[in-house]
Amino acid sequence: MSKLILILKGSPRKNGNSAALAEQVSDGARKAGAKVESVYLAGLEINPCDACDACQEGNDGCIVQDDMQSLYPKLKQADVIVICSPIYYFTITAQIKAFIDRWYALESDHGSALRGKELAIALVYGDTDLYTSGGINAIHTFESIARYIGLNISGMVYGTAEHIGDAQKQPDLMAKAFQLGEALAV
Ligand SMILES: Cc1cc2nc3c(=O)[nH]c(=O)nc-3n(C[C@H](O)[C@H](O)[C@H](O)COP(=O)(O)O)c2cc1C
């Protein structure tokens, strides 16, 4: 059966560099037979977790009524979650952070509903490398989240790209993202 891949785009720039990588991942995955859905998070209303704890106190999930409600079933159904983010102030964007904080509602005494899924990551940054840009902080964050929830990190792609169109000028980076998509499909 073909894999279900959910791609989350975490930049406000619809045609930015992380979106370009997201598209490559999507194309590669589709070519290799996966079903892919991409979501532009900045176009949705996703409020921060307000720590009401209702999700942990017998309620069926999160009670905050916003667009996250339509994403919970997609997250549960996906085999692979792909997070695509620019680096903002040395880590992931606020859109991605708010989205991930809301995963709290998927936790119970039995662990997270996401346990056992695959996670893949695509990052872009303006600075020259993973360290000066802060990309490494984002990777550490994802590694900690994956360890905590029980997600398997199945691939990463990252690189320097500052202005819109910079990612597309780097065939190697684009190819890596496409190959990541292909690898995620199997
Ligand atoms: C508010 C803001 C903060 C940023 N902070 C960083 C940073 O800490 N490190 C870095 O290398 N680039 C930083 N950048 C540059 C972006 O990561 C870079 O332009 C990237 O290509 C944006 O991705 P996008 O095209 O997908 O929007 C920042 C950009 C903005 C707008």
The ligand as an ORCA input file, in Angstrom:
! r2SCAN-3c Opt
* xyz 0 1
  C      12.563     37.063     10.876
  C      13.687     36.343     10.207
  C      14.660     35.752     10.976
  C      15.716     35.064     10.379
  N      16.657     34.489     11.180
  C      17.675     33.784     10.605
  C      18.647     33.125     11.427
  O      18.598     33.139     12.655
  N      19.647     32.446     10.803
  C      19.760     32.405      9.435
  O      20.711     31.788      8.934
  N      18.828     32.989      8.628
  C      17.798     33.674      9.185
  N      16.834     34.260      8.393
  C      16.905     34.063      6.919
  C      15.945     32.973      6.429
  O      16.154     31.757      7.084
  C      16.134     32.776      4.913
  O      15.824     33.968      4.228
  C      15.305     31.639      4.349
  O      15.567     31.470      2.976
  C      13.808     31.917      4.482
  O      13.107     30.775      4.039
  P      11.821     30.880      3.089
  O      12.326     31.391      1.749
  O      11.291     29.499      3.006
  O      10.891     31.847      3.728
  C      15.780     34.964      8.956
  C      14.773     35.552      8.194
  C      13.743     36.253      8.793
  C      12.665     36.884      7.937
*
